[in-house]
Amino acid sequence: MTANMKKILLLTLLSFVYAKIEHPADSLLKSKNTTFLQKVFIYPLTQWQRISYKSSALNCQFYPSCSNYCSLAIKSNGPLFGSIIAMDRITRCNPSALYYHQKIGGAYKDEDGRLIDNVKPISYIENVNPSLFGSTLAFLPGIGRFYSGRIYDGIYGMMNLLLSAKAYSIAIKTENKSMANIWGWTSVILYASEVYGSWRASKYYQPKKN
């Protein structure tokens, strides 16, 4: 372990101990029920909230916000699967979110009208038996979302994965092992989130039947 990595780890450990509960994700960081590894993944989200909560321009259109949603996903599903669920939400947080939310008859938060979208869907029509064909397409980045009727989500998902894969390729060519590891794992998680997001869309995010 390099000296810089040791410093980063020490600063992270100290932040767990002395962090103040100022924003929602802080409570998970301080919780005794949150494992150390979960805290490592949640910590960057607490730092983002210290920026985003100070500017209305960074308000999230969803409730819970993406940073809170990601923290809850990691806490309830573990760092790996939680990160996959989190990436799917980040992909869906795009300009088409309101349009798709209206199509499924989604709920809204009374106080500010934000789109309610929980880690575990509870307010949407559930398609209990997604088709085998749709489930197979889920393994093709973006295509599964297209088939589920969420074309814009599919486009954003494909773009994110392609950009991540490109960054990984550049890191390999420049022999930057640290960045290659980071972008390699990011690409894996993004791909898995495309599979998960396609399944979730076909199972929970179908339009209401009149």
Backbone torsions as a table, in degrees:
resi	resn	phi	psi	omega
1	MET	NA	128.9	-177.5
2	THR	-73.1	164.4	179.8
3	ALA	-62.4	-39.2	179.7
4	ASN	-64.5	-40.9	178.7
5	MET	-64.5	-38.0	178.2
6	LYS	-64.2	-39.9	178.5
7	LYS	-64.5	-43.5	179.9
8	ILE	-63.0	-42.7	179.4
9	LEU	-64.2	-41.4	179.3
10	LEU	-63.9	-44.6	179.1
11	LEU	-63.2	-38.7	178.7
12	THR	-64.6	-44.4	178.9
13	LEU	-61.7	-43.3	178.9
14	LEU	-63.4	-36.4	180.0
15	SER	-67.1	-32.8	176.9
16	PHE	-62.8	-39.5	-174.8
17	VAL	-75.9	-43.7	-170.9
18	TYR	-104.0	3.1	-178.0
19	ALA	-62.7	138.9	176.2
20	LYS	-93.1	147.9	178.4
21	ILE	-85.8	92.2	180.0
22	GLU	-108.9	-27.4	-176.9
23	HIS	-133.9	163.3	-173.4
24	PRO	-52.2	-43.8	-177.2
25	ALA	-66.6	-22.7	179.4
26	ASP	-60.7	-35.0	-178.2
27	SER	-64.5	-34.7	176.7
28	LEU	-71.9	-34.5	179.4
29	LEU	-66.3	-34.5	-178.6
30	LYS	-89.2	-13.8	-175.6
31	SER	-65.0	137.4	176.5
32	LYS	-71.7	-17.2	-179.6
33	ASN	-87.4	-1.8	177.5
34	THR	-96.6	125.8	-178.6
35	THR	-70.5	163.1	-179.4
36	PHE	-59.9	-43.5	-178.4
37	LEU	-65.4	-38.3	176.3
38	GLN	-62.9	-38.5	179.1
39	LYS	-64.6	-36.8	178.5
40	VAL	-60.6	-39.4	-179.5
41	PHE	-78.3	-31.6	-178.4
42	ILE	-78.4	-28.7	-175.5
43	TYR	-52.9	-48.1	178.9
44	PRO	-59.0	-30.7	179.6
45	LEU	-69.4	-35.1	177.6
46	THR	-66.4	-35.3	179.1
47	GLN	-71.3	-36.5	176.3
48	TRP	-63.3	-39.3	-179.0
49	GLN	-65.2	-28.4	176.9
50	ARG	-67.1	-20.0	176.1
51	ILE	-94.7	-50.9	-172.6
52	SER	-67.0	-32.1	-178.0
53	TYR	-75.5	-6.8	179.9
54	LYS	-96.2	-4.5	-177.3
55	SER	-135.7	125.2	178.3
56	SER	-66.6	-22.1	179.4
57	ALA	-66.5	-19.2	-178.3
58	LEU	-103.3	11.5	178.1
59	ASN	-61.8	137.8	-179.9
60	CYS	-85.9	144.9	179.8
61	GLN	-77.2	-13.5	-178.3
62	PHE	-99.9	158.4	168.7
63	TYR	-129.9	124.6	-5.5
64	PRO	-66.1	158.6	-180.0
65	SER	-60.2	163.4	-177.5
66	CYS	-58.4	-40.4	-179.1
67	SER	-66.4	-40.2	177.2
68	ASN	-69.9	-40.6	178.0
69	TYR	-59.4	-46.4	-179.8
70	CYS	-63.0	-41.8	178.7
71	SER	-62.1	-44.9	179.8
72	LEU	-66.2	-37.7	179.1
73	ALA	-63.3	-42.6	179.0
74	ILE	-67.4	-40.2	-179.6
75	LYS	-66.3	-41.4	-174.4
76	SER	-90.0	-18.6	-175.8
77	ASN	-123.9	1.3	-179.3
78	GLY	87.9	162.5	-174.8
79	PRO	-59.9	-41.8	-174.9
80	LEU	-74.5	-61.6	-178.8
81	PHE	-66.4	-33.9	176.9
82	GLY	-61.9	-37.9	177.9
83	SER	-67.6	-35.6	177.7
84	ILE	-65.0	-45.8	178.0
85	ILE	-62.8	-40.2	-179.6
86	ALA	-63.4	-43.4	179.6
87	MET	-62.5	-37.0	177.5
88	ASP	-61.6	-42.9	179.2
89	ARG	-63.3	-43.4	-179.6
90	ILE	-61.2	-38.7	176.5
91	THR	-63.2	-40.7	-177.5
92	ARG	-76.0	-15.4	-180.0
93	CYS	-84.0	76.5	-178.1
94	ASN	-135.6	175.5	-175.6
95	PRO	-59.7	-15.8	-179.3
96	SER	-89.8	-1.0	-173.3
97	ALA	-58.5	-44.9	-179.5
98	LEU	-62.3	-43.1	179.8
99	TYR	-57.8	-48.2	-178.7
100	TYR	-69.6	-34.2	179.3
101	HIS	-65.1	-38.7	178.0
102	GLN	-66.6	-37.6	-178.5
103	LYS	-63.1	-35.6	-178.2
104	ILE	-91.7	0.0	-178.0
105	GLY	68.2	39.3	-177.9
106	GLY	-68.1	160.8	-178.5
107	ALA	-87.8	160.7	-179.2
108	TYR	-127.1	147.6	177.0
109	LYS	-74.0	126.8	-174.1
110	ASP	-58.5	-41.1	-172.3
111	GLU	-66.7	-36.4	-173.8
112	ASP	-137.6	2.4	175.9
113	GLY	77.1	10.8	179.9
114	ARG	-68.4	156.5	-176.3
115	LEU	-79.4	118.6	-179.0
116	ILE	-77.8	122.3	-178.5
117	ASP	-147.3	99.2	-175.9
118	ASN	-86.9	159.7	177.5
119	VAL	-56.0	-44.4	173.2
120	LYS	-107.0	109.6	-176.1
121	PRO	-57.3	132.8	179.5
122	ILE	-131.6	-7.0	-173.7
123	SER	-122.9	20.1	-178.1
124	TYR	-119.9	158.8	174.6
125	ILE	-65.1	129.8	-177.7
126	GLU	-101.1	122.3	173.9
127	ASN	-89.0	98.5	-170.5
128	VAL	-63.7	-31.5	-175.4
129	ASN	-122.9	78.9	174.4
130	PRO	-59.0	143.1	-175.8
131	SER	-64.4	152.4	178.0
132	LEU	-62.4	-38.1	179.9
133	PHE	-63.4	-44.3	178.6
134	GLY	-63.8	-39.3	179.2
135	SER	-65.9	-35.8	178.1
136	THR	-67.8	-41.6	-179.9
137	LEU	-64.5	-21.3	-179.4
138	ALA	-58.3	-24.9	-178.0
139	PHE	-81.6	-3.8	175.4
140	LEU	-103.2	110.5	-173.9
141	PRO	-49.0	124.4	177.3
142	GLY	85.9	-34.9	-174.1
143	ILE	-67.9	-39.5	178.4
144	GLY	-61.3	-38.6	177.5
145	ARG	-68.4	-38.7	176.5
146	PHE	-56.2	-48.9	-177.1
147	TYR	-62.4	-31.9	-179.8
148	SER	-81.3	0.5	177.0
149	GLY	91.3	9.0	-178.8
150	ARG	-113.9	72.2	-173.3
151	ILE	-62.7	-44.7	-177.5
152	TYR	-65.3	-38.8	176.2
153	ASP	-61.0	-39.6	178.6
154	GLY	-63.3	-40.4	179.2
155	ILE	-64.6	-46.7	179.5
156	TYR	-63.5	-39.4	178.7
157	GLY	-63.1	-44.4	178.8
158	MET	-63.6	-42.3	179.6
159	MET	-61.7	-45.2	-180.0
160	ASN	-60.7	-44.3	-178.3
161	LEU	-67.0	-41.9	179.7
162	LEU	-64.8	-40.9	178.6
163	LEU	-65.2	-40.5	178.7
164	SER	-65.8	-42.9	179.1
165	ALA	-64.8	-36.8	177.8
166	LYS	-65.2	-43.1	178.1
167	ALA	-62.5	-38.6	177.2
168	TYR	-63.6	-43.0	179.6
169	SER	-61.5	-42.2	179.0
170	ILE	-64.2	-42.4	179.6
171	ALA	-62.3	-37.9	177.7
172	ILE	-65.6	-44.9	-178.3
173	LYS	-65.0	-35.7	-179.3
174	THR	-88.9	2.6	178.4
175	GLU	58.0	37.1	175.6
176	ASN	-94.2	92.0	-172.6
177	LYS	-63.7	-39.4	-179.0
178	SER	-61.5	-49.7	-179.9
179	MET	-68.8	-32.2	177.3
180	ALA	-63.1	-41.3	177.6
181	ASN	-64.8	-44.2	-178.8
182	ILE	-62.9	-51.1	-177.3
183	TRP	-72.8	-27.6	176.3
184	GLY	-64.9	-49.0	178.7
185	TRP	-67.0	-36.2	177.5
186	THR	-61.6	-42.0	179.2
187	SER	-63.7	-40.9	178.5
188	VAL	-61.9	-46.3	-179.0
189	ILE	-66.4	-39.6	177.8
190	LEU	-63.4	-41.4	177.7
191	TYR	-62.9	-46.8	179.9
192	ALA	-61.9	-35.1	179.4
193	SER	-69.0	-29.3	175.7
194	GLU	-67.7	-40.9	177.0
195	VAL	-64.1	-49.0	-179.9
196	TYR	-62.8	-44.7	-178.0
197	GLY	-63.2	-36.3	177.7
198	SER	-66.1	-43.9	177.5
199	TRP	-62.8	-44.7	-178.6
200	ARG	-63.4	-40.7	-179.8
201	ALA	-64.3	-42.9	-178.2
202	SER	-72.0	-26.6	-177.3
203	LYS	-89.2	-37.8	-172.5
204	TYR	-117.7	-25.5	-168.9
205	TYR	-106.6	42.0	177.2
206	GLN	-92.4	147.5	-178.9
207	PRO	-58.6	149.6	176.7
208	LYS	-65.0	141.7	176.7
209	LYS	-89.7	128.1	-179.2
210	ASN	-79.3	NA	NA
